[in-house]
Amino acid sequence: IYKEFITIGYDTCKNIPNWVYEKHTPKSLIGDAKRISSFHKEELIKNCISESIYKNSGYDKGHMAPAADFKFSYKAMFESFSMANVAPQSPNLNRIYWAKLEQKVRDIIAYADTTYIITGHIPNYMGKMKNKVYVPHKYFKAIYAIKDRKCVCSISFILENTNEKQDYTECKHSIN
């Protein structure tokens, strides 16, 4: 799904994104576009699930491309609130560990000239939510950042979809 500000590789059988791509500059983080109060069905997906499927599921609607990365534009913020940009995350993962990771990525975005991010899940599932939405066991985030036409950060992270305390698993780490 090609949007103006994000690109989504969506799995219509599992009802979650396999991956979401975003490209940012420091200006992406500046603006007054407010968070939207609810998610919308993705118009480009036939029979797209609604946010009500998450009600009483025990899982949060975890943004793959986080809303806080899109303060520069209401349209970009709206794109981030598509149901095609969320996957089930345990509450502690979403609210604590994933939120901390997203802030670390915003620190990189603020420093670099251009930052490329791919977020998704590793295809190993813990089951299905209400028999419709697959629940991934692990999520990843890969970041590549450039400043002055040189790579300043190339790193990826893996986090488990659990409420248990966890540390990031870093892969292919290189920060100049």
NORFEN-V392663 format. One record per residue. N is the residue number from 1. SS is DSSP state (a for helix, b for strand, c for the rest). D_FIRST is the distance of its C-alpha to the first C-alpha in whole Angstrom. Layout:
# NORFEN-V392663
N|SS|D_FIRST + N|SS|D_FIRST
This chain:
# NORFEN-V392663
1|c|0 + 2|b|4 + 3|c|6 + 4|c|10 + 5|c|11 + 6|b|8 + 7|b|6 + 8|b|5 + 9|b|6 + 10|b|7 + 11|b|11 + 12|c|11 + 13|c|15 + 14|c|15 + 15|c|13 + 16|b|12 + 17|b|10 + 18|b|11 + 19|b|11 + 20|b|9 + 21|b|10 + 22|b|12 + 23|b|15 + 24|b|18 + 25|c|22 + 26|a|25 + 27|a|24 + 28|a|21 + 29|a|23 + 30|c|25 + 31|c|25 + 32|c|26 + 33|c|23 + 34|c|24 + 35|c|22 + 36|c|21 + 37|c|23 + 38|c|20 + 39|c|17 + 40|b|15 + 41|c|13 + 42|c|9 + 43|c|10 + 44|c|7 + 45|c|9 + 46|c|12 + 47|c|15 + 48|c|13 + 49|c|15 + 50|c|17 + 51|a|19 + 52|a|22 + 53|a|21 + 54|a|22 + 55|c|25 + 56|c|28 + 57|c|26 + 58|c|28 + 59|b|24 + 60|b|22 + 61|b|19 + 62|b|18 + 63|b|16 + 64|c|14 + 65|c|14 + 66|c|17 + 67|a|18 + 68|a|21 + 69|a|19 + 70|a|18 + 71|c|21 + 72|c|21 + 73|c|19 + 74|a|19 + 75|a|16 + 76|a|14 + 77|a|16 + 78|a|15 + 79|a|11 + 80|a|13 + 81|c|14 + 82|b|11 + 83|a|12 + 84|a|9 + 85|a|10 + 86|b|14 + 87|b|16 + 88|b|19 + 89|b|22 + 90|b|25 + 91|a|27 + 92|a|29 + 93|a|26 + 94|a|24 + 95|a|26 + 96|a|29 + 97|a|27 + 98|a|24 + 99|a|25 + 100|a|27 + 101|a|25 + 102|a|22 + 103|a|25 + 104|a|26 + 105|a|23 + 106|a|24 + 107|a|27 + 108|a|26 + 109|a|23 + 110|a|27 + 111|a|29 + 112|c|27 + 113|c|26 + 114|b|22 + 115|b|20 + 116|b|17 + 117|b|16 + 118|b|14 + 119|b|15 + 120|b|14 + 121|b|17 + 122|b|19 + 123|b|19 + 124|b|23 + 125|b|23 + 126|b|26 + 127|b|25 + 128|b|23 + 129|b|23 + 130|c|25 + 131|c|24 + 132|c|20 + 133|b|18 + 134|b|19 + 135|b|21 + 136|b|20 + 137|b|24 + 138|b|23 + 139|b|20 + 140|b|20 + 141|b|19 + 142|b|19 + 143|b|20 + 144|b|22 + 145|b|24 + 146|b|26 + 147|b|29 + 148|c|31 + 149|c|29 + 150|b|30 + 151|b|28 + 152|b|29 + 153|b|27 + 154|b|25 + 155|b|25 + 156|b|23 + 157|b|24 + 158|b|24 + 159|b|25 + 160|b|26 + 161|c|25 + 162|c|28 + 163|c|30 + 164|c|33 + 165|c|34 + 166|c|32 + 167|c|32 + 168|c|29 + 169|b|29 + 170|b|28 + 171|b|27 + 172|b|28 + 173|b|29 + 174|b|31 + 175|b|31 + 176|c|33
